[in-house]
Amino acid sequence: MLESKKEIYDTMPQSCYPKTLFFNSGATGEIIFTRIKSSGLQFPLIGKPDIGMRGMAVKKLDSFEDVLAYANSSKVNFLLQEFIPYKMEAGIFYYRFPGTAKGHISGIVEKEFLAVTGDGISTVYALLQKEKRFVLQIPVLKKMHKEILQKVPAKGEEYLLVPYGNHSRGAKFIDNSHLIDDALTNTIDKLCKKVKGFYYGRLDIRYNTWEELKQGTNFSIIEMNGAGSEPTHIYDPQHSIFFAWKEIIRHLDILCKISILNHKVYNIPFMNLASGINMIRENNRYIKYISEEYKQIA
């Protein structure tokens, strides 16, 4: 639901997330160039809407020309962010009940990026057609990687086509919730407590190795999503729709309890019905709007 990434980043310790620049829609090339240069950001960069969802309009930018094209196509406020080179990405769902000392991890999803492995004979395009999950991405990939699709990778050679872990951009989600342990919980709990008012949500994290992540080293939080986030481990192809329903209900129950406790402990008012309906309408309008923009930027 309409969560500003910039506002969320502003609540986090700067060392925990990628260096990020915010731009209003319509920012000129001169302004963008000056800020990139003064910030010390190096290419490649990641462009993303300040308010986005499901990876829509997220794009890797390899040059200033790419940045200008992205900015000119964007009709909404956007971010330019340093590209984090760690090859692994996970989504960790965290919650903590207000007034309690320790938080919990309720789910972990590991993300396999959209990539193909060559056989020495087939083109990238042909390799994509062999995987049902990839076929849906071909129209977008034709725009992004037209020249690459006709290449024939050597046997065993991997081609990474989408370097970010979004389900709607071809990434495969694997439920690794069995990896939840005290070491990881303590690291994530310590981090989340530094974010004022954060009791529930998903952290999308790039990391080097799992052991390093558990110890709190060599990682970066790509996004921190709040009450509008999903427990994305439900999208593991091995899970049934009944498992997904059960997990959604479980997390909504946790969210409801946190809301009630925030009201009782910190006197935070509940959202009234009219505000809730208006928020849903605004969210639906924005999804439609950014979906059209995604078709232009992709």
Secondary structure by P-SEA (a helix, b strand, c coil): ccccaaaaaaacccccccbbbbbcccccaaaaaaaaaaacccccbbbbbccccccccbbbbccaaaaaaaaaacccbbbbbccccccbbbbbbbbbcccccbbbbcbbbbbbcccccccccccaaaaaaaccccccaaaaaaaccccccccccccccccccccccccccbbbbbbccccccaaaaaaaaaaaaacccccccccccccccaaaaaacccccccccccccccccccccccccaaaaaaaaaaaaaaaaaaaaaaaaacccccccaaaaaaaaaaaaaaaaaaaaaaaaac
